[in-house]
Amino acid sequence: MRIGNGLRGAAVWAVIALMAIPSVSWATGPQERVQPVPLGGALSDQRGDRYYGVYIPTRYGGQLTITVNDGKVDRIVGPDGRPRTNGGEVGRDQHGWYTFLVSDAKDAYTVTTKFVQVGEAARRPWNFYYWPTKGDSIHEPWAGGNGRVDTTYVNGDDILVATPGSYIAPGKDIVLPGPNGILETMPAAGDTSTWFPNLYDDLTWRGPDGTVYATPSPLLKYDQLFNTRARNWESSYAQNQDINRWPGHCLGGAVSSILLNEPVPAPGSGLTRDELKALWAELGENHLNHRIGDFATDIPAGPPRPGTDETDRFAPQVHRMLEQHVVGRRQALLGNLRAFPPNGTANEVWNHGIGKITTTYYAMPGKGERSVRLLVEIEANTGSNLNESDPKPRMAIYEYTLVYGLDGEIDQSKAYQSDWIAVRGDTMYAPLNVLELAETRWQGHNPYVNEANIRSLDLANGGNLGGRLAGTPPQFQPVASYEGLGSGRPAGGGFPGFGNLAGSGPQNDLPGAPVPRRGVLSRLFAR
């Protein structure tokens, strides 16, 4: 009995679907029902002059292109009864059936449709550098090492974190900087050292081969411009001593890139554009100061795969965010796109500004015209751009199926019918979240860095040339000179007597205890 009822119900819905396909009037006579063509698909072995129809499920528009390998396409008409240009934009709130005529074919032909929707934020997020919280370190080489801890001593307040002479895996740390944030020890033969620019660096860094590198020094320069101890506080309370280098300021960088004009440093500040962006990243890094509006969050990493998996039901939420905000409102979103291939892990969190999406639509055979498979290319800004060394956007490609409602919006009630099929491009997992930034209060964890000071340095976001920063940039001093810890830095990068700063000298005025970097909203954001 149940089987019979099910078949009878299926037949009823099939009739309703056929009734929904429009009829058209030939110029020479009576109405004739059109032949449906799958969206993003093809209908082959067609003959003669006739009308066809293709269904567009989304109300947010896109470009519809119809091609035939013989004959011509003409009389494209939208659901509002108005003519359309082949390959042109169909317009907003124009979801429904589109009819067209194929004529003048000499032989059998194939009809193909393609529908692509492009959305771009009115202000595209600019590129930034994520400014890791980890300091320079001595470590076992990643390749070609001897597997042994060769460095047996430290200078200053450096910390020996491996047993001398013991076995050590490639890349593992041997010596880390202490609270002063400056690596003062040279590696012994067999070990090596690595410098990654961070907020609390000095003006120079000496590599293991003796080469001296000029380094970005955002907080050291900020201190000398405003007579503060921001660098000292950051190195003491925010330094990360984990082996991973991905924790950093990508949240602050991404938020800044979405909400602000791309910074332009005042000539008299002596800052580079990257260093000024770093100061904004520090201000934006406190996740407790960002109010989130719309969101899709708590998405499992997966990775997504064809068939049933834990990411499937989140596909409609993610795409609703992308379509309603980036396409519909031309609004950039904050996205945690997780790790990069090939060796990233599911717990890595990388925040980006999502500024553009390109979605190609494909019908799902046998599922009805409102069920579609989407290939979505997400263009986000890069968080690895320093000195324009990596300006390429991050491209994440998602493939999933979902169902649209009759109103042209994604039908969230059918989330469990979705299948998140794959992720490709510059990502390995489903995103942790996609968020709308509703409001931000600019104050990071570092108590010495404030919005008024940074705006005064930034010609694109409130600064002006009429003040003291219009003149000649200052001659910046290295850490030891400015913080009163002696002068001169010996080969190897250390300062004589540059010991533990905790409770001594200039650090006596550092306020408070370390501020926790995580909180109740930490699952939404990266560090």
ROTITOR-903181 format. One record per residue (C-alpha): residue in three letters; chain; z, y, x. Coordinates in nm, 2 decimals. Layout:
   code   unit       up    north     east
    Ala      A        Z        Y        X
...
END
This chain:
   code   unit       up    north     east
    Met      A     0.00     0.00     0.00
    Arg      A     0.09     0.24     0.28
    Ile      A    -0.24     0.16     0.46
    Gly      A    -0.44     0.23     0.15
    Asn      A    -0.26     0.57     0.09
    Gly      A    -0.32     0.67     0.45
    Leu      A    -0.69     0.60     0.43
    Arg      A    -0.72     0.79     0.10
    Gly      A    -0.53     1.09     0.25
    Ala      A    -0.76     1.09     0.56
    Ala      A    -1.07     1.09     0.33
    Val      A    -0.93     1.39     0.14
    Trp      A    -0.87     1.59     0.46
    Ala      A    -1.22     1.50     0.59
    Val      A    -1.37     1.65     0.27
    Ile      A    -1.16     1.97     0.31
    Ala      A    -1.28     2.00     0.67
    Leu      A    -1.64     1.98     0.56
    Met      A    -1.59     2.24     0.29
    Ala      A    -1.45     2.48     0.55
    Ile      A    -1.78     2.48     0.74
    Pro      A    -1.98     2.78     0.61
    Ser      A    -2.32     2.76     0.45
    Val      A    -2.60     3.01     0.53
    Ser      A    -2.91     3.12     0.35
    Trp      A    -3.25     3.07     0.51
    Ala      A    -3.47     3.37     0.49
    Thr      A    -3.72     3.16     0.29
    Gly      A    -3.50     2.99     0.03
    Pro      A    -3.17     2.81    -0.06
    Gln      A    -2.85     2.76     0.12
    Glu      A    -2.81     2.48     0.38
    Arg      A    -2.49     2.36     0.54
    Val      A    -2.47     2.42     0.92
    Gln      A    -2.43     2.15     1.18
    Pro      A    -2.10     2.19     1.37
    Val      A    -2.11     2.20     1.75
    Pro      A    -1.79     2.13     1.95
    Leu      A    -1.64     2.43     2.12
    Gly      A    -1.70     2.40     2.49
    Gly      A    -1.92     2.10     2.43
    Ala      A    -2.27     2.00     2.34
    Leu      A    -2.48     1.85     2.07
    Ser      A    -2.79     1.66     2.20
    Asp      A    -3.11     1.52     2.05
    Gln      A    -3.16     1.81     1.80
    Arg      A    -3.49     1.89     1.65
    Gly      A    -3.65     2.17     1.45
    Asp      A    -3.53     2.51     1.34
    Arg      A    -3.17     2.49     1.20
    Tyr      A    -2.84     2.66     1.18
    Tyr      A    -2.52     2.55     1.37
    Gly      A    -2.16     2.65     1.36
    Val      A    -1.88     2.67     1.62
    Tyr      A    -1.51     2.73     1.55
    Ile      A    -1.31     2.98     1.75
    Pro      A    -0.93     2.91     1.70
    Thr      A    -0.77     3.21     1.87
    Arg      A    -0.72     3.56     1.72
    Tyr      A    -0.71     3.71     2.07
    Gly      A    -1.09     3.72     2.13
    Gly      A    -1.30     3.60     2.41
    Gln      A    -1.67     3.56     2.52
    Leu      A    -1.88     3.31     2.32
    Thr      A    -2.20     3.19     2.49
    Ile      A    -2.45     2.96     2.33
    Thr      A    -2.73     2.79     2.52
    Val      A    -3.02     2.56     2.44
    Asn      A    -3.26     2.39     2.68
    Asp      A    -3.55     2.45     2.45
    Gly      A    -3.62     2.72     2.19
    Lys      A    -3.40     3.03     2.14
    Val      A    -3.06     3.12     1.99
    Asp      A    -3.06     3.39     1.73
    Arg      A    -2.87     3.53     1.43
    Ile      A    -2.52     3.48     1.57
    Val      A    -2.28     3.58     1.29
    Gly      A    -1.90     3.59     1.30
    Pro      A    -1.64     3.51     1.03
    Asp      A    -1.65     3.88     0.92
    Gly      A    -2.02     3.85     0.84
    Arg      A    -2.12     4.08     1.13
    Pro      A    -2.38     3.99     1.40
    Arg      A    -2.27     3.91     1.75
    Thr      A    -2.43     3.93     2.09
    Asn      A    -2.48     3.60     2.27
    Gly      A    -2.23     3.60     2.56
    Gly      A    -2.04     3.90     2.43
    Glu      A    -1.69     3.96     2.33
    Val      A    -1.61     3.84     1.97
    Gly      A    -1.32     4.08     1.92
    Arg      A    -0.96     4.05     1.80
    Asp      A    -0.86     3.88     1.48
    Gln      A    -1.21     3.72     1.46
    His      A    -1.10     3.35     1.47
    Gly      A    -1.30     3.12     1.25
    Trp      A    -1.65     2.99     1.21
    Tyr      A    -1.95     3.14     1.40
    Thr      A    -2.30     3.05     1.28
    Phe      A    -2.62     3.08     1.47
    Leu      A    -2.99     2.98     1.44
    Val      A    -3.18     2.77     1.69
    Ser      A    -3.56     2.81     1.65
    Asp      A    -3.90     2.77     1.82
    Ala      A    -3.80     2.45     2.01
    Lys      A    -4.11     2.24     2.10
    Asp      A    -3.92     1.92     2.16
    Ala      A    -3.58     1.76     2.12
    Tyr      A    -3.31     2.00     2.25
    Thr      A    -2.94     2.02     2.33
    Val      A    -2.71     2.29     2.20
    Thr      A    -2.41     2.39     2.43
    Thr      A    -2.13     2.63     2.36
    Lys      A    -1.88     2.79     2.60
    Phe      A    -1.58     3.01     2.51
    Val      A    -1.38     3.19     2.78
    Gln      A    -1.09     3.43     2.72
    Val      A    -0.99     3.67     2.99
    Gly      A    -0.67     3.88     2.98
    Glu      A    -0.56     4.13     3.24
    Ala      A    -0.25     4.35     3.26
    Ala      A    -0.31     4.73     3.23
    Arg      A    -0.12     4.77     3.56
    Arg      A    -0.18     4.47     3.79
    Pro      A     0.13     4.36     3.99
    Trp      A     0.09     4.45     4.36
    Asn      A     0.14     4.21     4.65
    Phe      A     0.47     4.20     4.84
    Tyr      A     0.66     4.00     5.10
    Tyr      A     0.96     3.79     4.99
    Trp      A     1.20     3.89     5.28
    Pro      A     1.39     3.57     5.34
    Thr      A     1.77     3.57     5.36
    Lys      A     1.77     3.33     5.65
    Gly      A     1.80     3.49     6.00
    Asp      A     1.61     3.39     6.32
    Ser      A     1.71     3.05     6.46
    Ile      A     1.68     2.81     6.75
    His      A     1.56     2.48     6.63
    Glu      A     1.39     2.15     6.73
    Pro      A     1.01     2.21     6.74
    Trp      A     0.83     2.09     6.42
    Ala      A     0.59     1.90     6.64
    Gly      A     0.59     1.79     7.01
    Gly      A     0.97     1.81     7.06
    Asn      A     1.18     1.56     7.24
    Gly      A     1.42     1.48     6.95
    Arg      A     1.72     1.60     7.14
    Val      A     1.95     1.91     7.12
    Asp      A     1.89     2.08     7.45
    Thr      A     2.05     2.42     7.39
    Thr      A     2.42     2.38     7.48
    Tyr      A     2.56     2.74     7.47
    Val      A     2.55     3.05     7.25
    Asn      A     2.57     3.43     7.32
    Gly      A     2.76     3.68     7.11
    Asp      A     2.85     3.56     6.76
    Asp      A     2.57     3.30     6.74
    Ile      A     2.67     2.97     6.59
    Leu      A     2.59     2.63     6.75
    Val      A     2.53     2.40     6.45
    Ala      A     2.41     2.08     6.63
    Thr      A     2.59     1.86     6.89
    Pro      A     2.44     1.92     7.24
    Gly      A     2.25     1.61     7.36
    Ser      A     2.24     1.44     7.02
    Tyr      A     1.93     1.33     6.83
    Ile      A     1.78     1.59     6.60
    Ala      A     1.50     1.58     6.36
    Pro      A     1.19     1.81     6.38
    Gly      A     1.26     2.16     6.25
    Lys      A     1.64     2.12     6.22
    Asp      A     1.85     2.42     6.33
    Ile      A     2.04     2.42     6.65
    Val      A     2.17     2.78     6.68
    Leu      A     2.20     3.03     6.39
    Pro      A     2.29     3.40     6.41
    Gly      A     2.64     3.49     6.32
    Pro      A     2.75     3.77     6.08
    Asn      A     2.57     4.04     6.29
    Gly      A     2.24     3.87     6.18
    Ile      A     2.09     3.90     6.53
    Leu      A     1.99     3.59     6.73
    Glu      A     2.13     3.65     7.07
    Thr      A     2.07     3.32     7.24
    Met      A     1.75     3.20     7.42
    Pro      A     1.65     2.84     7.36
    Ala      A     1.67     2.59     7.64
    Ala      A     1.35     2.40     7.74
    Gly      A     1.28     2.14     7.47
    Asp      A     1.40     2.36     7.19
    Thr      A     1.23     2.67     7.04
    Ser      A     1.31     2.97     6.83
    Thr      A     1.14     3.12     6.52
    Trp      A     1.15     3.47     6.38
    Phe      A     1.09     3.55     6.02
    Pro      A     1.11     3.92     5.92
    Asn      A     1.42     3.98     5.72
    Leu      A     1.59     4.29     5.58
    Tyr      A     1.86     4.30     5.85
    Asp      A     1.64     4.26     6.16
    Asp      A     1.64     4.47     6.47
    Leu      A     1.35     4.69     6.59
    Thr      A     1.23     4.41     6.83
    Trp      A     1.25     4.04     6.87
    Arg      A     1.19     3.84     7.19
    Gly      A     1.02     3.50     7.15
    Pro      A     1.10     3.19     7.36
    Asp      A     0.80     3.27     7.59
    Gly      A     0.94     3.62     7.66
    Thr      A     0.70     3.81     7.44
    Val      A     0.86     4.11     7.27
    Tyr      A     0.75     4.17     6.91
    Ala      A     0.80     4.48     6.71
    Thr      A     0.97     4.39     6.38
    Pro      A     1.00     4.55     6.04
    Ser      A     1.36     4.68     6.01
    Pro      A     1.40     4.80     5.65
    Leu      A     1.78     4.83     5.63
    Leu      A     1.83     4.95     5.99
    Lys      A     1.59     5.24     5.92
    Tyr      A     1.75     5.30     5.58
    Asp      A     2.09     5.33     5.75
    Gln      A     1.97     5.59     5.99
    Leu      A     1.80     5.79     5.72
    Phe      A     2.11     5.80     5.50
    Asn      A     2.40     5.73     5.74
    Thr      A     2.50     5.40     5.58
    Arg      A     2.59     5.05     5.68
    Ala      A     2.35     4.86     5.46
    Arg      A     2.21     4.64     5.74
    Asn      A     2.55     4.53     5.85
    Trp      A     2.66     4.44     5.49
    Glu      A     2.34     4.24     5.43
    Ser      A     2.37     4.03     5.75
    Ser      A     2.74     3.96     5.69
    Tyr      A     2.73     3.88     5.32
    Ala      A     2.38     3.78     5.22
    Gln      A     2.26     3.58     5.52
    Asn      A     2.15     3.23     5.43
    Gln      A     2.23     2.96     5.69
    Asp      A     2.05     2.67     5.51
    Ile      A     1.75     2.50     5.68
    Asn      A     1.52     2.62     5.39
    Arg      A     1.35     2.95     5.44
    Trp      A     1.22     2.99     5.09
    Pro      A     1.53     3.17     4.95
    Gly      A     1.48     3.54     4.97
    His      A     1.39     3.85     4.77
    Cys      A     1.10     3.73     4.56
    Leu      A     1.27     3.81     4.24
    Gly      A     1.33     4.17     4.34
    Gly      A     0.98     4.19     4.49
    Ala      A     0.82     4.05     4.17
    Val      A     1.01     4.28     3.94
    Ser      A     0.93     4.58     4.14
    Ser      A     0.56     4.49     4.15
    Ile      A     0.55     4.47     3.78
    Leu      A     0.74     4.78     3.68
    Leu      A     0.66     5.03     3.96
    Asn      A     0.36     5.20     4.11
    Glu      A     0.27     5.05     4.45
    Pro      A     0.50     5.24     4.68
    Val      A     0.38     5.51     4.92
    Pro      A     0.64     5.60     5.19
    Ala      A     0.70     5.97     5.26
    Pro      A     0.55     6.06     5.60
    Gly      A     0.89     6.18     5.73
    Ser      A     1.07     5.86     5.64
    Gly      A     0.93     5.66     5.93
    Leu      A     0.90     5.36     5.69
    Thr      A     0.59     5.14     5.65
    Arg      A     0.48     5.05     5.30
    Asp      A     0.61     4.69     5.35
    Glu      A     0.95     4.83     5.45
    Leu      A     0.96     5.06     5.15
    Lys      A     0.87     4.76     4.92
    Ala      A     1.15     4.57     5.09
    Leu      A     1.41     4.83     4.98
    Trp      A     1.28     4.81     4.62
    Ala      A     1.30     4.43     4.65
    Glu      A     1.67     4.46     4.75
    Leu      A     1.74     4.68     4.45
    Gly      A     1.56     4.44     4.21
    Glu      A     1.72     4.12     4.34
    Asn      A     2.03     4.12     4.12
    His      A     1.93     3.91     3.82
    Leu      A     2.22     4.04     3.61
    Asn      A     2.05     4.38     3.59
    His      A     1.73     4.25     3.42
    Arg      A     1.71     4.23     3.04
    Ile      A     1.46     3.97     2.92
    Gly      A     1.26     4.01     2.60
    Asp      A     1.03     3.73     2.51
    Phe      A     1.04     3.41     2.71
    Ala      A     0.95     3.05     2.77
    Thr      A     1.22     2.90     2.99
    Asp      A     1.40     2.58     3.10
    Ile      A     1.07     2.41     3.15
    Pro      A     1.09     2.07     3.34
    Ala      A     0.91     2.06     3.67
    Gly      A     0.72     1.74     3.59
    Pro      A     0.47     1.74     3.75
    Pro      A     0.26     1.72     3.43
    Arg      A     0.04     1.42     3.39
    Pro      A    -0.20     1.28     3.12
    Gly      A    -0.01     1.11     2.84
    Thr      A     0.35     1.16     2.73
    Asp      A     0.59     1.33     2.97
    Glu      A     0.87     1.58     2.95
    Thr      A     0.66     1.89     3.01
    Asp      A     0.43     1.83     2.71
    Arg      A     0.62     2.02     2.44
    Phe      A     0.65     2.33     2.66
    Ala      A     0.28     2.39     2.68
    Pro      A     0.25     2.58     2.35
    Gln      A     0.55     2.81     2.46
    Val      A     0.39     2.89     2.80
    His      A     0.05     2.96     2.66
    Arg      A     0.19     3.17     2.37
    Met      A     0.35     3.39     2.63
    Leu      A     0.03     3.42     2.84
    Glu      A    -0.19     3.49     2.54
    Gln      A     0.03     3.73     2.34
    His      A     0.14     3.94     2.64
    Val      A    -0.12     3.93     2.91
    Val      A    -0.42     3.91     2.67
    Gly      A    -0.28     4.07     2.36
    Arg      A    -0.07     4.35     2.50
    Arg      A    -0.22     4.37     2.85
    Gln      A     0.13     4.33     2.98
    Ala      A     0.22     4.17     3.32
    Leu      A     0.48     3.89     3.30
    Leu      A     0.74     3.76     3.54
    Gly      A     0.68     3.39     3.63
    Asn      A     0.87     3.14     3.83
    Leu      A     0.58     2.92     3.94
    Arg      A     0.79     2.69     4.16
    Ala      A     0.67     2.54     4.49
    Phe      A     0.35     2.55     4.68
    Pro      A     0.15     2.24     4.77
    Pro      A     0.15     2.01     4.96
    Asn      A     0.51     1.97     5.06
    Gly      A     0.71     2.19     4.82
    Thr      A     1.00     2.06     4.62
    Ala      A     1.09     2.09     4.25
    Asn      A     1.40     2.30     4.32
    Glu      A     1.20     2.57     4.50
    Val      A     1.17     2.89     4.29
    Trp      A     0.91     3.15     4.37
    Asn      A     0.89     3.46     4.15
    His      A     0.56     3.63     4.09
    Gly      A     0.40     3.90     3.87
    Ile      A     0.14     3.74     3.65
    Gly      A    -0.14     3.99     3.60
    Lys      A    -0.45     3.80     3.48
    Ile      A    -0.53     3.48     3.30
    Thr      A    -0.87     3.32     3.23
    Thr      A    -0.88     3.04     2.97
    Thr      A    -1.17     2.81     2.89
    Tyr      A    -1.16     2.63     2.55
    Tyr      A    -1.27     2.28     2.47
    Ala      A    -1.26     2.11     2.13
    Met      A    -1.07     1.78     2.09
    Pro      A    -1.30     1.52     1.94
    Gly      A    -1.16     1.38     1.62
    Lys      A    -0.86     1.61     1.62
    Gly      A    -0.99     1.89     1.40
    Glu      A    -1.13     2.23     1.50
    Arg      A    -0.79     2.39     1.57
    Ser      A    -0.69     2.13     1.83
    Val      A    -0.81     2.23     2.17
    Arg      A    -0.78     2.15     2.54
    Leu      A    -0.73     2.46     2.75
    Leu      A    -0.81     2.51     3.12
    Val      A    -0.60     2.81     3.22
    Glu      A    -0.63     3.00     3.55
    Ile      A    -0.33     3.22     3.62
    Glu      A    -0.37     3.49     3.88
    Ala      A    -0.04     3.60     4.02
    Asn      A     0.04     3.83     4.31
    Thr      A     0.13     3.69     4.65
    Gly      A     0.49     3.71     4.78
    Ser      A     0.38     3.64     5.14
    Asn      A     0.19     3.96     5.22
    Leu      A     0.31     4.14     5.53
    Asn      A     0.09     4.39     5.72
    Glu      A    -0.19     4.27     5.48
    Ser      A    -0.19     3.93     5.65
    Asp      A    -0.20     3.73     5.33
    Pro      A    -0.33     3.95     5.04
    Lys      A    -0.49     3.66     4.85
    Pro      A    -0.35     3.61     4.50
    Arg      A    -0.16     3.29     4.40
    Met      A    -0.39     3.09     4.17
    Ala      A    -0.21     2.84     3.94
    Ile      A    -0.43     2.62     3.72
    Tyr      A    -0.28     2.46     3.41
    Glu      A    -0.45     2.21     3.18
    Tyr      A    -0.30     2.12     2.84
    Thr      A    -0.38     2.05     2.48
    Leu      A    -0.23     2.24     2.18
    Val      A    -0.29     2.33     1.82
    Tyr      A    -0.37     2.67     1.67
    Gly      A    -0.27     2.77     1.32
    Leu      A    -0.49     2.92     1.06
    Asp      A    -0.37     3.26     1.16
    Gly      A    -0.52     3.23     1.51
    Glu      A    -0.17     3.19     1.68
    Ile      A    -0.05     2.88     1.85
    Asp      A     0.12     2.65     1.61
    Gln      A     0.47     2.60     1.77
    Ser      A     0.56     2.34     1.50
    Lys      A     0.32     2.10     1.66
    Ala      A     0.46     2.12     2.01
    Tyr      A     0.52     1.75     2.02
    Gln      A     0.15     1.69     1.96
    Ser      A     0.07     1.87     2.29
    Asp      A    -0.02     1.71     2.62
    Trp      A     0.04     1.90     2.94
    Ile      A    -0.23     1.71     3.14
    Ala      A    -0.22     1.86     3.50
    Val      A    -0.14     2.15     3.73
    Arg      A    -0.37     2.24     4.02
    Gly      A    -0.45     2.52     4.26
    Asp      A    -0.16     2.69     4.44
    Thr      A     0.11     2.49     4.25
    Met      A     0.26     2.15     4.22
    Tyr      A     0.48     2.17     3.91
    Ala      A     0.50     2.33     3.57
    Pro      A     0.66     2.68     3.59
    Leu      A     1.04     2.71     3.55
    Asn      A     0.99     3.01     3.32
    Val      A     0.75     3.28     3.20
    Leu      A     0.94     3.60     3.11
    Glu      A     0.89     3.95     2.96
    Leu      A     1.08     4.22     3.14
    Ala      A     1.23     4.44     2.87
    Glu      A     1.45     4.66     3.08
    Thr      A     1.58     4.69     3.44
    Arg      A     1.87     4.87     3.60
    Trp      A     1.79     4.93     3.97
    Gln      A     2.09     4.81     4.16
    Gly      A     2.10     4.51     4.39
    His      A     2.39     4.33     4.55
    Asn      A     2.41     4.56     4.85
    Pro      A     2.64     4.85     4.76
    Tyr      A     2.49     5.08     5.02
    Val      A     2.13     5.07     4.88
    Asn      A     2.08     5.29     4.57
    Glu      A     1.79     5.40     4.35
    Ala      A     1.82     5.77     4.42
    Asn      A     1.78     5.72     4.79
    Ile      A     1.48     5.49     4.76
    Arg      A     1.30     5.70     4.51
    Ser      A     1.34     6.00     4.75
    Leu      A     1.14     5.79     5.01
    Asp      A     0.86     5.69     4.77
    Leu      A     0.59     5.93     4.69
    Ala      A     0.45     5.70     4.42
    Asn      A     0.78     5.66     4.23
    Gly      A     0.96     5.99     4.22
    Gly      A     0.96     6.12     4.58
    Asn      A     0.80     6.44     4.69
    Leu      A     0.69     6.62     5.01
    Gly      A     0.91     6.92     4.95
    Gly      A     1.22     6.79     5.11
    Arg      A     1.34     6.68     5.45
    Leu      A     1.12     6.37     5.45
    Ala      A     0.81     6.58     5.48
    Gly      A     0.86     6.64     5.85
    Thr      A     0.85     6.43     6.16
    Pro      A     0.99     6.07     6.13
    Pro      A     1.31     6.01     6.32
    Gln      A     1.33     5.82     6.64
    Phe      A     1.50     5.50     6.52
    Gln      A     1.77     5.33     6.74
    Pro      A     1.81     4.96     6.78
    Val      A     2.11     4.78     6.62
    Ala      A     2.33     4.80     6.93
    Ser      A     2.29     5.17     6.98
    Tyr      A     2.32     5.27     6.61
    Glu      A     2.61     5.05     6.53
    Gly      A     2.80     5.15     6.85
    Leu      A     2.79     4.81     7.02
    Gly      A     2.67     4.89     7.36
    Ser      A     2.31     4.96     7.48
    Gly      A     2.02     4.76     7.60
    Arg      A     1.92     4.41     7.49
    Pro      A     1.87     4.15     7.76
    Ala      A     1.59     3.90     7.79
    Gly      A     1.64     3.65     7.52
    Gly      A     1.70     3.91     7.25
    Gly      A     2.08     3.94     7.27
    Phe      A     2.30     4.24     7.34
    Pro      A     2.58     4.21     7.59
    Gly      A     2.92     4.19     7.41
    Phe      A     2.75     4.19     7.07
    Gly      A     3.02     3.97     6.92
    Asn      A     3.14     3.89     6.57
    Leu      A     3.14     4.21     6.36
    Ala      A     3.38     4.09     6.10
    Gly      A     3.67     4.32     6.08
    Ser      A     3.57     4.52     6.39
    Gly      A     3.41     4.85     6.47
    Pro      A     3.17     4.99     6.21
    Gln      A     3.21     4.70     5.98
    Asn      A     3.56     4.81     5.88
    Asp      A     3.42     5.02     5.60
    Leu      A     3.22     4.74     5.44
    Pro      A     3.34     4.73     5.08
    Gly      A     3.45     4.42     4.90
    Ala      A     3.38     4.05     4.94
    Pro      A     3.05     3.87     4.93
    Val      A     2.88     3.91     4.59
    Pro      A     2.76     3.58     4.45
    Arg      A     2.38     3.55     4.44
    Arg      A     2.39     3.32     4.13
    Gly      A     2.52     3.36     3.78
    Val      A     2.47     3.26     3.42
    Leu      A     2.11     3.38     3.43
    Ser      A     2.03     3.23     3.76
    Arg      A     1.82     2.95     3.60
    Leu      A     1.57     3.22     3.50
    Phe      A     1.51     3.36     3.85
    Ala      A     1.44     3.29     4.21
    Arg      A     1.62     3.43     4.51
END
